[in-house]
Amino acid sequence: MYPALHLYIDGQFISGDGRREQDVFNPASGQVIAKLPHATTQDLDRALAAAARAFESWKKSSPLERSKVLRKVAELARERAPDIGRAMTMDQGKPLAESTGEVMLCADHAEWHAEECRRIYGRVIPARMDGVRQLVLREPVGVCAAFSPWNFPFNQAIRKISAAVGAGCTMILKGPEDAPSAVVALAQLFHDAGLPPGVLNLVWGVPSEVSDHLINSPIVRKISFTGSVAVGKMLAAKAASLMKRSTMELGGHAPVIVCDDADIDAAVKLLVPFKFRNAGQVCISPTRFYVQEGVYERFVADFVAKTKAVKVGDGLHADTRMGPLAQSRRVGAVAGFIDDAQTRGATVLAGGAPIPGQGNFFEPTVLTDLADDSRLMTEEPFGPVAGIVRFKTLDDAIRRANSLPFGLASYAFTGSTRNAQAIASGLEAGMVSINHLGMALAETPFGGIKDSGIGSEGGSETFDGYLNTKFVTQLN
């Protein structure tokens, strides 16, 4: 059964009750599975008032109290992961194992923040004069507005909530209307874990209308957004015009560099399932594959063979390894990348087309002989498409990898320490993973540079965007 959907404001779950509602679709079948209530202007104002009121007490709360809530959320998340994961598969489309795994992994995020929030320290600066005390304090920034995406609805939302709650901030979250169940479940987790009313509020609606209302409110002091570069730039500009802090985790177009001395079997074994995870709808999905000439033919042959073996189907089926695209519009968008590549001389070695029948299914696709200026090599495809090209020298591969304005994730495979060091220092990205896939862990920072964002979530950097620095100097 798909769960009922609600707003969550000031500790209360609120159903439609005459509000505008939006259809929620199962992307595997195209069927409507629920109605999602939109917040009215009065609802948004109520959420703002509740968050402002709750902040006055929550900012003074003990880190031990915040830690206790976050630990309880982690415990409840693990208990409820099967149900939350099943509903996520129904509205988002990813295979059930991926959905359930997302919830289980995110319990680690709650636990990490529970530990780290107890270690938000200031410092004492030795004074130049006798009798002077100089203190640096870290204080919560205030009410935060957060906007989370549909591709990892549980993961992206819990990162923002845990950081805000752990820092002593309060939050109004607008979740993804296309995949809402996981975020409603998150609100229930925090509610059941004893989070005071108003500390977390959940709203839904027309994205531009909700973001305008929240960002323009003088109550909101910090913005956190995960989504496209275009929308992120608009929100960042609006926040900056009002002198409001922002954390932006935006789009990527992750390069993969495979050197002649790489372990090709290991690289392909890792990269194929990672490429087609969540049907490629992953901001850190490997998309541009630069393979050195000496191993190019072997890498392509192995990659294509494993791609053709990927089982596509309804995410609720046990043998499914790749589900549908989350929205019907994504089918045409992905097809557009392939059409452009073919007109420029690219060769399709696997897939290349939508799968006929119900649902938003698309074949896992591999293309070669791509022009560097093709759309697939310059724009984020956000779908199950991999483009593979040759390179001669490592300097050339790094130059081409850095040629785009994106700088989120990057990957490399090499058996040489010298190559690894050159790649680690040469790639312009917020995250570089060499010879394995080691990103997005609770204890590691997650974020990009260049057009891919500002700030990090996770790791010891996780609270930076939610804390003010205050200097106090006192003469006794």
N, C-alpha and C positions, 0 to 999 in steps of 0.2 A: 504494500500500500504506500502510495506517495503521501507525505505528510501535509497537513494544513499549513498555509503560509500566513505570516503576520508581520505587522510592524512591531517594534519593541521600543517603547518610550516611557521613561521614568519608572522602570520596573514593571511595566504592564505590557502584555501581548495584546495587540489590537488587530481585529479582523476587518474585513471590508466595510460592513455596515453602511452601505450607500456610497462609499468612496469609489473613485475610478479604479477599475481593475484591468490587469493585463493577462493575456493568455500565456501560459508556460507550456512549451512543446517538448515532447520526447524526440530528440533528433534522429533516433533509430527508426521511428515509425511515422513521424510527422503529426502524431495525435496530440491533442490538447490534454494535459494531465492535471492542470490546476489553474487557479486564478490568483494573481498576485495583487494585493491592494497597494495603491499609490498613496503616498502621504499628501495631505492637503497643506496649504500654506500654514494653516493653524497648527497642524501636526508638526511641521518643521519648527515653528516658533515655540511650541511646547517642548520639543526636544532640545532646542537651544537653551531655554530657561531651565530645564531639568539638569542639563550638563553644567550650566553655570552655577546653579545652586549646589549640586553635588561636589563640584570642584572645591568649594570653600571648606568642606570637611575632608574630602579625599586627599587633598594636597598635604594635610597634616597627619594623615594616617601613618602608622608604623610600617616600615618595609616588611616586617614580619607578618603583618596582616595582609598586605598585598601578596606576599609570597605564598601564604596559606591558600588564598583564593586561586592563584595560578596553579598550584600543585593539585588542587581539587579538580580544576578544569582538565588537567592532564589525565588524572585518574578516570574521570567520567568519559573523556574522549575515547580512551582505550576500551572502556566497557561498551560504548555505543557505536564504535566504529563500523560494525557490520550494517546497522540500520542507516547510519549517516551515509556510508559509502554506497549502499544500494540506491538511495534516493538521488545521490549525486550522479550516479550512472544514468538514472532515468531522465534527468534534466540536462546533463552536460554531455553525456555520451561515452566517456572514457570507459575502458574495461573495468569490471568490478574489482579486480585485484589492484588496479591502479587507484581507484577511488578509495577503497578501504586502506590501502597503503598510505595514501595521502593523509588520512585522518590519523593513523598510527604514528607516522613521522611527525605530524604537527603536535602530538602530545609532547614530543621532545622540545619543541619550541616553547610551549607553556612552562615546562620544567626549567629550561635554560633561563628564561626571564625570571622565574621564581627565585633562582639562585642569584642571578646578576643584580636584581633590584635590591638585594641586601648589601650590595657592594657599590652603591652610588656614593662615592666619597668626595669630600672637598679636600682642602689642604691648608696648611699654615705656611706663610711666607716669612722668613726671618726679616725683622724690621731693621731699619738703619738708625733708629733712635731708641733709646731706653724708654720703656713704658708704653711702647706702641705694639698693638697686636694687629696682624694682617691675616685675614681669613678669606679663602675662596669657597663659596657655597654653590652647590648645584640644586636648583629649584625647578619644579615642574612648570612647563611653559603655560599651561592653561587648558582651555577647551580646544580639542582637535577635531577637524573634519577629515574623514578618510573615505577614499573611493577605491574599491577593490574590483578585480576583473573576474571574468567568467571561466577562464581556462583552468585555474587552480583556485576554485572559490573558497575552499576551507583554508588552504595554505596561506594565500595572500592576505586574507582577512585576519587570521589569528596572529600573524606577525605584527600587524599594526595595532591590534587590540592589546596584545600582551605587552608591547613596548610602552604604549600609552598608560595602561593600567599600572604596570610596574614602576613607571616614573612618577606616578601620582597625578597624572592628567586624567581628564574625562574625554569621552569621544562620542561623536555622532558618525556612524558609518553608513554610507550608501553602498549596498552590495550590488552584485550583478543581477539584473532583472531576468536575464536568460537562464541563469543557473542559481536560483535563490535558496534552495533547500538547505545547503550546507551552512550558509550564513545564518539562517533562522535557527538551525541546530546549534550553532556557536552561541547565539544569544541565549538559548536555553541552557547551555552548559554553564555560562557565566552566571546566569540567574540562579541555577541550582547550586552553584558553588558558593553562593552567598555574597556576590558582588552587590554593593548597595545600589538602590534605585538612582538612576540618572548618570551613573558613572559610564555606562555603555547604553547607547541608543541606536536603534537600527531603523532606517527609513528606505523607502523605495520611491521611484518616480521617473519622470523624464530627466535623463542625466544632466542636460544643460540647465534645466530649470532648478533642479536641486542644488547643483554646484554653485550656480549664481547666488542663490538665496543664502547658502551656508557661508560661502567665502566672503560675501559682502557684509555679513553680520559682524558687528564689532565684538561680539562675544567670542568668535573663533579666532585663535591666535596661531594655529599651525595647520598646515595642509599636508596630507600624505596621499599620493596617487600612484597607482600602478596601471599602465595602459599604453596606448599608442603615443608616439612622439608628437604627432600633431596636436592631440588633445592635451597632452602634458605641457607642451609649450604655452598653450592658451591659459591653462590653469595656473602655471607658474608665473606668467606675466600678470595675471589678475592678482595673484597673491602678492607679488613683488610691488605692484602699484599701491597696495595697502600695507606694505611693510610687514607682511606675514611670512613666517618661516615656511619652507616647503621641503618635503622629501619626494623625489620623483624617481620611480623605477620604470623606465620607458622601454621602447622596443629595441630589439637587437637584430643582428644578421650574422650569427656566429660563424667565424671561419674555423676550418680544421686543416692543419698542416700535417701531412703524412710524409715523413722523410724516407729515403732509400733504406736507412738502417733500422727502420721500425719493425716491430713484431706485427706483421700484417694480419696473421690469424687472430691475435688478441685484439687488434684495433677494430677489425670488422665485427668480431663477436660483440664488442662493446657498442660500437657506433650504430649498427642497424636497429636494434630495439630502442636505443636512445633517440635516434632520428624520428622513428615513427611512434614514439610514446605520445599519447594524447593526440594522435593523428597529426603530429608536428605542430600542434597549437601550443607552443612552449616558447617563451621569450628567450630562453637559452638553448633552444634546439639548434644542433649543428646544421647549417644550411649551405655554406660554401666550402667545398672540399678541394683543397689544393694538394695534389699528390705528385711526388717527385717522379721523374721519368722512369727511373730504374725499376720501380714497383707499380707503376701506373696500371699496366694491363692486368696484373694479378689482383690488385686491389679492386679494380672495377668489376672483374669477373666474379670475385667472391662476394662483393657487396650486392651486385645484382642478383646472384643466386639466392642469397639470404633474404633479400627484399621480396622476391617472388614467393617465398615460403611464408610470409607474414599472413596470418589468417585474419581477414576483415569480417566484422559482423556486429550484431547487437552486443553491447558491452555486458549484458547480463548472461550471455552464453559462456560457458566455462572455457571453451576452446578459442575464444576471441582474443586476438593480440592487438588489434587496432579497431577502435570504434568509429562512429561517424563524425563528420565535422559538426561543430556545435550548432551552427545556424545554416539555413539553406543558402543564404547569400554567400557563404564561404565557398560553396561548390563552384560558382561562377568565377569567384575571385581567384581561386587556385588554378582553374582552367585557363584563365587569362595569362598567367605566368608561363604556362606550357606553350600556349599558342604563340606568344611573343618569342620565346626561345626557339621554337621550330622555324619561324619566319626568318630568324637570324642564323639558321644553319645548324641548330642543335639536334642531337640524336636522342630519341627516347629509347632506353634499353629495358625499362620495366614500367608497367602502368601507363599513366598518361591521360586517363579519362575518368569521368564519374562512373559509378557502378549503377546500372539500371535498376529500377524498382523503388520501393519505399525507402525513405530515409536519406540522409545527407552523406552518402558513402562515396569515397573517392579512392581510387587505386593507389597504393604506395608506388611512388614514381621516382625513377632515376634518369637523369639526363647527362649527356656528355657533350663535348665539342661546343661549349658555350662561349659566346662572346663576353668579354669582361664588362661591356656596357649593356648587356641584356638585363631585363627587369629582374630575372631570378638571381643575378649576381650583384644587383645594386639595391633592390628593395626586399624587405622582409616578407617572405611568402606566407608565413604562419599557416602552413599546411604540410601534407605528407609528400614533400618534394625535395629531392637532393640533387644538387648540381655539382658535377665532378670535372675538374680541369687539371692540366699538367702544369708543373713548374720545373725549372732547371736548377736554379740556385736558391739557397735558403733566403738570401737577401731579397731576391725577387718575390718569393712567397710572402715574406713579412711585409714588403712594400704593398703588394696587392691586397693582403688582408687588412692593412691599415688605410686603404684608399677611400673607404666609406666614412660617413660621419658618425656611424654607430660605434659603440665601445662597451658592450655589456659582457658577453661571455666569449671565450675563445678556447680552442683545443689544439693539442699537438701530440704527435706520436713519433718518438725517436729513441734510438739506443745510445745516443751520444750525449755525454754530459755537456760538452761544448755547445752542441745544438740546443739542448734544453735551456742553457743559460742565455743563449742569444735570443731564443723565443720568449723566455720569461721577461727579459728586459726590453725586447723590441716590440712586442705586441701592445697596441694601444687599446686596452680593455680593462674593465674593473675586475675581471676574474679570468685567470688563465689556468687551465687544467692540463697537465702533461702526463701522458701514458695511463691515465685512468679518468674517471668521471667523479670528481670530488667536490661538487658545489652544492649550495643550498642547504647545508647542515646548520643546525641551530647555533652552533658555536663559531661559525665562520661568517664574515661579513658578506652580504649579498647586495650588489649595486653596480652601476655602470658609470662611465665617463663620457665625455663628448655629448652627442645627442641622446645617449642612452640613459641619462639621468643625473641626479644630484643626491648624494647621501647614500647611506647603507642601512640595511635591515639585517639583524642577526649579529652574532659575535659581540665582542666588548664594545663595538661602536653602536650597538642597537639603540641606546638611549640618547645618543648625541642630539638627535633632532627634537627630542621631547624635554630637554632641560635647558634652562637659562643659567648662565654663569654670573654670579653676583660677588663682587669684591667688597669686603667690609674692613675698614681700618679704624682702629679705636685707640685713643690716647687715654691711658688710665690716670 
